[in-house]
Amino acid sequence: MTEFDFELPIGFTDGNGVVHKTGRMRLATAYDEIAPLGDARVQKNDAYLAILLLSRVITQLGNLPVVTTTIVENLFIADMTYLQTMYRQINETGKSILPLICPHCAQPHDVDLTLLGGSVATP
């Protein structure tokens, strides 16, 4: 599998007030990680690398025609954190499954990141 579905905890609200929460992310290529390094925005601010990477690998967000850097820039931090965690997990393991230990019962559990996004409480 090279593409993974996701649901953002909060979602991106477009100019018409429509909230876009569901999407797809593809595995990154070596070029996806190398190309942004020459971008002036990354050279000015290393943190911008995450914006460029995510805008390259998110293939779908709601019914938006394309995911741009402006869209990624305007995501809430909860959504950015979710997407960065998913990006690392799928690109390091090729799977959206993250092994975790329950802090209450100390038992191991596999958590599918593609199912986690919508479960985060929002105000």
C-alpha positions in Angstrom: 0.0 0.0 0.0 1.4 3.4 -1.0 -1.5 5.6 0.0 -3.2 5.9 3.4 -6.5 7.4 4.3 -6.7 9.8 7.3 -9.2 11.9 9.2 -7.9 15.1 10.8 -8.8 15.9 14.4 -10.1 19.3 13.6 -9.9 19.9 9.8 -9.2 22.7 7.4 -12.0 25.3 6.9 -12.0 26.8 3.4 -13.2 30.2 2.5 -16.8 29.0 2.1 -16.8 27.6 5.7 -16.6 24.0 4.5 -14.6 21.8 6.9 -12.3 19.3 5.1 -11.2 16.5 7.5 -10.8 13.3 5.4 -7.9 12.8 3.0 -5.1 10.6 1.7 -1.4 10.7 2.1 1.1 8.8 -0.1 4.5 7.5 0.8 7.2 10.0 0.2 10.0 9.6 -2.3 13.6 10.5 -1.9 12.9 13.5 -4.2 10.1 14.6 -2.0 12.5 15.0 0.9 15.3 16.5 -1.2 13.5 19.0 -3.4 12.2 21.3 -0.6 15.8 21.8 0.7 16.5 24.2 -2.2 13.3 26.3 -1.4 14.0 29.8 -0.1 11.4 29.4 2.6 13.1 26.4 4.0 16.5 28.1 3.8 15.1 31.0 5.7 13.3 28.8 8.3 14.0 25.1 8.7 10.5 24.5 10.2 9.0 25.3 6.8 10.3 21.9 5.5 7.3 20.2 7.2 4.9 22.4 5.3 6.4 21.6 1.9 6.7 17.9 2.6 3.1 17.6 3.6 1.9 19.6 0.7 3.7 17.2 -1.6 2.5 14.0 -0.1 -1.1 14.8 0.8 -2.9 13.7 -2.3 -6.4 14.6 -1.2 -8.1 16.7 1.5 -11.9 16.7 1.4 -13.1 17.9 -1.9 -10.3 20.4 -2.4 -8.9 20.3 -6.0 -5.3 20.4 -4.7 -3.4 20.7 -1.4 -1.2 23.7 -1.4 1.4 25.1 1.0 -1.1 27.8 1.9 -3.6 25.1 3.0 -1.0 23.3 5.1 0.1 26.6 6.6 -3.4 27.2 7.8 -4.0 23.8 9.5 -4.4 23.8 13.3 -1.5 22.5 15.3 -3.5 19.4 16.3 -3.9 18.6 12.6 -0.2 19.3 11.8 0.9 17.1 14.7 -1.4 14.3 13.5 -0.1 14.5 9.9 3.6 14.7 10.9 3.1 11.6 13.1 1.4 9.8 10.3 4.1 10.9 7.8 6.9 9.6 10.0 5.1 6.3 10.8 4.1 5.4 7.2 7.5 6.4 5.8 9.5 4.6 8.4 7.5 1.4 8.5 5.3 1.4 5.4 2.3 0.9 7.7 -0.1 3.2 9.5 0.0 0.9 12.6 1.8 2.4 15.7 2.6 0.0 18.6 1.8 1.7 21.9 1.7 0.7 25.6 -1.5 1.6 27.5 -0.5 4.0 30.3 -3.3 2.5 32.5 -3.0 -1.3 32.1 0.6 -1.4 30.7 -0.6 -3.8 27.9 0.7 -3.4 24.3 -1.8 -2.3 21.7 -1.5 -1.6 18.0 -3.1 1.7 17.0 -4.0 2.5 13.4 -3.2 6.1 12.8 -5.7 6.3 10.0 -8.5 5.7 12.6 -7.1 8.0 15.2 -7.7 11.5 13.8 -11.4 11.9 14.3 -11.2 10.6 17.9 -9.5 13.7 19.2 -11.8 15.9 21.2 -12.4 19.4 19.8 -13.7 22.4 21.7 
